[in-house]
């Protein structure tokens, strides 16, 4: 098979979409299939594009500099894909490049797959633009309607998309790589370099530092927890975004790490003791799955995909998204009870390992083969999936 991916975010950025694209590209490559990727160009990229990649010049999106808006080079994208001759186009995002990929597939009468990774309607509320939510939903339904199948990583999001008339929605992408994210990568040396006091619990937050991550709740909860715990806990946040300085200014005692490459991020997870994620707009919460694979109990917002990832009282605690005191209480409970932390750590790792990415990967290859007509829809393996 020859599969083309079009995405508005890709390496060197690290986020959920990029992680999924890299994973799918690797799965197809190992199975002997051909892959092409159309993505933005980034000024900080370490070198020329890899083979099979087309990088489109992009500009910073002023409200959110980490986001790149690609220039509308539809002719260049079409020429690149014409040379590649895809059997199917998979559009991973609904931005400017995603729109070009969608248009290309429809004009060439090629099978189109799409992915719904980001809760943009929820973002309108976080950015004070809630009146636009119905318009955003209309755009998203229009964008995804022609797809042969639509991937989304959460059951709740799947149900919402189907309620809005999109019938070909499938849950995919709920696994973390448990060889990359592994509790055995714990590093006392890293903890020492971070200045974590001996015997203290390392409380971690990882993610984009932006309004949609509910960071005011994180700040409030960490302040309360620190007042209660004192030297028993150290607080570390990793990531970049428009609210990075806000977090640093509000929590000068917290350790700010910024953007981390995957190997160091995996070591950081494994070297922490619990992870706190108050975002209410996660479609899956890949960070939660990575943390759990690393053996971390997760204190998460009882909302969105985090509700599906974290089993309350087993692999962590779920807290109402705006309950600052509830988050602080859950953090303190885990910090002050090492035995509870140990039990939840074991359960978190077991849950991550049970989410077998190999089964998901096999199902993905079947989905592509069915969409391009190389496998019958009535295939028993497909029907069982």
C-alpha positions as MATLAB code, in Angstrom:
seq = 'XXXXXXXXXXXXXXXXXXXXXXXXXXXXXXXXXXXXXXXXXXXXXXXXXXXXXXXXXXXXXXXXXXXXXXXXXXXXXXXXXXXXXXXXXXXXXXXXXXXXXXXXXXXXXXXXXXXXXXXXXXXXXXXXXXXXXXXXXXXXXXXXXXXXXXXXXXXXXXXXXXXXXXXXXXXXXXXXXXXXXXXXXXXXXXXXXXXXXXXXXXXXXXXXXXXXXXXXXXXXXXXXXXXXXXXXXXXXXXXXXXXXXXXXXXXXXXXXXXXXXXXXXXXXXXXXXXXXXXXXXXXXXXXXXXXXXXXXXXXXXXXXXXXXXXXXXXXXXXXXXXXXXXXXXXXXXXXXXXXXXXXXXXXXXXXXXXXXXXXXXXXXXXXXXXXXXXXXXXXXXXXXX';
ca = [
       0.000    0.000    0.000;
       1.001    3.612   -0.563;
      -0.348    5.867    2.195;
       0.067    9.654    2.275;
      -0.248   11.579    5.543;
      -1.041   15.270    5.699;
      -0.630   16.986    9.057;
      -0.421   20.538   10.377;
       2.034   19.496   13.104;
       5.012   17.173   12.952;
       8.573   16.770   14.127;
      10.509   18.403   15.704;
       7.403   19.306   17.724;
       6.393   16.776   20.352;
       2.655   16.435   20.917;
      -0.048   13.820   20.687;
      -0.612   14.223   16.946;
       3.091   13.991   16.128;
       3.430   10.914   18.323;
       0.569    9.195   16.501;
       1.855   10.117   13.027;
       5.328    8.809   13.848;
       3.835    5.620   15.220;
       1.667    4.968   12.143;
       4.536    5.731    9.753;
       6.723    3.237   11.637;
       3.994    0.567   11.594;
       3.543    0.886    7.828;
       7.286    0.898    7.214;
       7.828   -2.293    9.223;
       5.023   -3.954    7.236;
       6.722   -3.065    3.945;
       4.342   -0.325    2.785;
       5.279    3.055    1.277;
       4.621    6.303    3.136;
       4.726   10.011    2.273;
       4.248   12.879    4.733;
       3.221   16.484    4.047;
       3.886   18.711    7.060;
       4.978   22.234    8.023;
       8.614   23.319    7.898;
      10.014   24.480   11.238;
      12.874   26.963   11.593;
      14.380   24.891   14.414;
      14.460   21.672   12.359;
      17.917   20.077   12.637;
      18.364   19.335    8.934;
      16.683   18.765    5.561;
      13.404   16.828    5.355;
      13.619   13.054    5.513;
      12.998   10.962    2.415;
       9.328   10.878    1.573;
       8.580   14.186    3.321;
       7.400   17.456    1.850;
       7.821   20.389    4.226;
       5.729   23.462    3.472;
       6.969   26.904    4.616;
       5.060   28.113    7.635;
       4.599   31.192    9.778;
       4.171   31.568   13.518;
       0.586   31.826   14.730;
       0.937   35.009   16.852;
      -1.364   34.025   19.751;
       0.474   30.708   20.025;
       4.017   30.855   18.558;
       4.588   27.076   18.778;
       1.781   26.566   16.244;
       2.800   27.010   12.608;
       0.396   28.109    9.878;
       1.531   26.637    6.572;
       1.408   28.706    3.409;
      -1.322   27.729    0.898;
       0.924   25.919   -1.602;
      -1.769   23.658   -3.020;
       0.003   23.167   -6.346;
       3.211   22.037   -4.673;
       1.334   19.610   -2.427;
      -0.591   18.182   -5.401;
       2.568   17.709   -7.478;
       4.320   15.940   -4.625;
       1.402   13.589   -4.025;
       0.910   12.958   -7.758;
       4.500   11.737   -7.955;
       3.997    9.534   -4.894;
       0.691    8.101   -6.266;
      -1.041    7.319   -2.955;
      -3.669    4.617   -2.601;
      -5.162    6.541    0.319;
      -4.716    9.962    1.937;
      -4.894   10.172    5.724;
      -5.467   13.724    6.955;
      -4.402   13.946   10.601;
      -5.464   17.531   11.401;
      -8.128   20.030   10.364;
      -5.806   22.982    9.682;
      -4.603   24.596    6.425;
      -2.514   21.623    5.324;
      -5.227   19.191    6.334;
      -7.657   21.093    4.135;
      -5.265   20.749    1.177;
      -4.941   17.005    1.799;
      -8.703   16.612    1.995;
      -9.189   18.547   -1.237;
      -6.507   16.510   -3.021;
      -8.079   13.170   -2.072;
     -11.569   14.238   -3.135;
     -10.416   15.749   -6.441;
      -8.394   12.625   -7.298;
     -11.262   10.344   -6.152;
      -8.962    8.660   -3.643;
     -10.043    7.074   -0.354;
      -9.782    9.614    2.469;
      -9.178    8.877    6.140;
      -9.226   11.576    8.804;
      -8.371   11.858   12.496;
     -10.092   13.857   15.237;
      -7.394   14.409   17.866;
      -8.159   17.854   19.277;
     -11.240   19.186   21.051;
     -11.356   22.500   19.205;
     -14.980   23.145   20.266;
     -13.856   22.861   23.886;
     -10.971   25.222   23.198;
     -13.421   27.974   22.240;
     -14.639   28.018   25.839;
     -11.115   28.057   27.272;
     -10.217   31.056   25.119;
     -13.385   33.018   25.879;
     -14.898   32.370   22.445;
     -17.701   30.034   23.417;
     -20.133   31.729   21.017;
     -18.096   30.224   18.161;
     -18.526   26.635   19.354;
     -21.504   25.815   17.044;
     -19.584   27.192   14.036;
     -16.535   25.126   14.917;
     -18.671   21.998   15.139;
     -20.232   22.715   11.729;
     -16.759   23.092   10.217;
     -15.526   19.848   11.788;
     -18.543   17.817   10.691;
     -18.189   19.167    7.141;
     -14.445   18.429    7.172;
     -14.742   14.801    8.297;
     -17.945   13.772    6.516;
     -16.327   12.447    3.275;
     -13.876   10.174    5.109;
     -13.969    6.419    4.644;
     -13.174    6.245    8.340;
     -12.438    8.731   11.119;
     -10.011    7.928   13.912;
     -10.411    9.382   17.377;
      -8.754    8.113   20.560;
     -11.724    8.253   22.944;
     -15.116    6.567   23.286;
     -16.789    9.764   24.495;
     -15.549   11.713   21.479;
     -16.627    8.890   19.172;
     -20.130    9.015   20.652;
     -20.292   12.794   20.210;
     -19.153   12.622   16.579;
     -21.702    9.911   15.826;
     -24.409   11.971   17.526;
     -23.547   14.731   15.085;
     -24.052   12.445   12.101;
     -20.567   11.040   11.454;
     -21.124    7.293   11.365;
     -17.708    5.931   10.333;
     -15.863    6.803   13.567;
     -13.424    4.337   15.106;
     -11.483    4.505   18.338;
      -7.776    4.170   17.624;
      -4.582    5.441   19.256;
      -5.182    4.663   22.922;
      -1.874    2.921   23.536;
       1.488    4.169   24.773;
       4.756    2.504   23.803;
       5.548    0.562   26.968;
       9.127   -0.078   25.865;
       9.859    3.643   25.488;
       7.873    4.627   28.595;
       8.976    2.208   31.302;
       9.318    2.519   35.086;
      12.712    0.778   34.902;
      14.183    3.961   33.402;
      13.972    5.669   36.806;
      17.117    7.743   37.361;
      18.259    8.769   40.857;
      20.887   10.868   39.078;
      18.227   12.911   37.270;
      16.348   13.475   40.527;
      19.559   14.669   42.132;
      20.325   17.046   39.247;
      16.819   18.483   39.539;
      17.418   19.148   43.217;
      14.700   16.813   44.505;
      15.376   16.290   48.242;
      16.145   12.731   49.294;
      12.900   10.989   50.212;
      10.676   13.643   48.637;
       7.990   12.738   46.111;
       8.397   14.280   42.659;
       5.049   15.674   41.472;
       5.027   16.106   37.682;
       2.998   17.885   35.033;
       3.772   17.328   31.335;
       2.026   19.029   28.455;
       1.405   22.093   26.382;
       1.365   25.135   28.648;
      -1.755   26.793   27.278;
      -5.213   27.846   28.423;
      -6.908   24.643   27.264;
      -4.837   22.649   29.783;
      -6.655   24.268   32.743;
      -3.396   25.543   34.197;
      -4.944   27.954   36.707;
      -6.288   24.889   38.498;
      -2.833   23.297   38.361;
      -1.255   26.437   39.839;
      -3.838   26.709   42.603;
      -3.632   23.011   43.475;
       0.155   22.940   43.552;
       0.252   26.007   45.806;
      -2.137   24.391   48.290;
      -0.309   21.057   48.135;
       3.055   22.720   48.715;
       1.718   24.582   51.741;
       0.574   21.284   53.200;
       3.529   19.093   52.222;
       6.553   21.347   52.535;
       9.788   19.452   51.828;
       7.922   16.156   51.342;
       7.258   17.033   47.682;
       9.046   18.657   44.766;
       7.111   20.013   41.787;
       8.282   19.820   38.156;
       6.513   20.951   34.981;
       7.745   20.140   31.469;
       6.493   21.675   28.236;
       6.249   24.907   26.314;
       3.411   27.206   25.380;
       2.021   30.713   25.767;
       1.458   30.281   29.521;
       4.949   28.979   30.344;
       5.988   32.280   31.904;
       2.698   32.527   33.788;
       3.378   29.130   35.387;
       6.965   30.042   36.215;
       5.983   33.381   37.753;
       3.149   31.873   39.803;
       5.243   28.916   41.007;
       8.854   30.123   41.283;
       9.612   27.167   43.570;
       8.615   24.659   40.869;
      11.235   23.300   38.503;
      10.602   24.372   34.896;
      12.093   22.089   32.238;
      10.592   23.283   28.950;
      10.529   21.097   25.860;
      12.117   17.637   26.219;
      13.033   15.078   23.584;
      11.367   11.691   24.007;
      14.309    9.813   25.604;
      14.751   12.425   28.333;
      10.990   12.756   28.751;
      10.714    8.992   29.300;
      13.427    9.174   31.958;
      11.661   12.097   33.628;
       8.361   10.215   33.796;
      10.039    7.162   35.306;
      11.913    9.327   37.814;
       8.747   11.033   39.059;
       6.271    9.687   41.625;
       2.924   10.973   40.364;
       1.548   13.031   37.481;
      -1.116   15.767   37.645;
      -3.281   16.553   34.594;
      -6.195   18.984   35.116;
      -7.103   19.494   31.424;
     -10.814   19.131   30.694;
     -10.460   18.941   26.876;
      -8.376   15.804   26.267;
      -9.749   13.474   23.611;
      -7.527   10.716   24.955;
      -4.826   12.078   27.227;
      -1.757   10.454   25.711;
       0.307   12.041   28.481;
      -1.714   10.060   31.030;
      -1.046    6.821   29.147;
       2.677    7.600   28.938;
       2.776    8.412   32.651;
       0.938    5.200   33.516;
       3.291    3.159   31.327;
       6.110    4.733   33.351;
       4.507    3.526   36.566;
       2.973    6.815   37.715;
      -0.380    7.214   39.438;
      -2.239   10.021   37.678;
      -4.333   12.719   39.332;
      -6.567   13.728   36.434;
      -9.577   15.839   35.602;
     -12.743   13.770   35.590;
     -13.497   14.846   32.033;
     -12.965   13.876   28.404;
     -10.501   11.163   27.520;
      -8.813   11.279   30.928;
     -12.000    9.777   32.360;
     -11.417    6.763   30.118;
      -7.682    6.455   30.815;
      -7.525    6.794   34.615;
      -9.431    4.342   36.834;
     -10.350    6.288   39.958;
      -8.871    4.750   43.087;
      -6.915    2.159   41.075;
      -4.477    3.827   38.672;
      -4.878    7.282   40.212;
      -7.581    9.720   41.192;
     -10.128   11.589   39.099;
     -11.128   15.026   40.347;
     -13.791   17.489   39.080;
     -11.906   19.698   36.599;
     -12.209   22.963   38.542;
     -11.815   21.545   42.060;
      -8.520   23.094   43.166;
      -8.803   21.696   46.693;
      -9.725   18.274   45.335;
      -6.563   18.167   43.234;
      -4.432   19.341   46.175;
      -5.987   16.728   48.453;
      -5.354   13.897   45.960;
      -1.730   15.002   45.526;
      -1.189   15.124   49.287;
      -2.809   11.724   49.767;
      -0.390   10.114   47.320;
       2.674   11.974   48.582;
       2.000   11.048   52.226;
       1.117    7.401   51.533;
       4.038    5.618   49.797;
       2.267    2.245   49.996;
      -0.799    3.601   48.181;
       1.513    5.183   45.618;
       3.294    1.866   45.104;
       0.043   -0.054   44.579;
      -1.288    2.514   42.118;
       2.054    2.562   40.317;
       1.833   -1.194   39.737;
      -1.777   -0.974   38.574;
      -0.960    1.917   36.233;
       1.832   -0.016   34.571;
      -0.337   -3.128   34.241;
      -3.132   -1.077   32.642;
      -0.719    0.428   30.123;
       0.768   -2.956   29.211;
      -2.726   -4.419   28.780;
      -3.517   -1.720   26.199;
      -1.758   -3.706   23.503;
      -0.556   -1.406   20.729;
       0.292   -4.411   18.537;
      -3.394   -5.305   18.213;
      -4.220   -1.696   17.359;
      -1.475   -1.615   14.739;
      -2.754   -4.770   13.028;
      -6.260   -3.331   12.964;
      -4.922   -0.142   11.368;
      -3.402   -2.090    8.469;
      -6.741   -3.844    7.978;
      -8.581   -0.517    7.935;
      -6.320    0.856    5.224;
      -6.597   -2.339    3.167;
     -10.402   -2.319    3.374;
     -10.626    1.381    2.465;
      -8.575    0.900   -0.708;
     -10.355   -2.347   -1.618;
      -7.584   -4.839   -0.902;
      -9.483   -6.632    1.841;
     -13.232   -7.403    1.870;
     -15.356   -5.695    4.477;
     -16.782   -9.045    5.551;
     -13.325  -10.296    6.573;
     -13.941  -12.135    9.931;
     -10.906  -10.494   11.540;
     -12.279   -7.065   10.623;
     -15.747   -7.862   11.925;
     -14.306   -9.057   15.230;
     -12.442   -5.771   15.607;
];
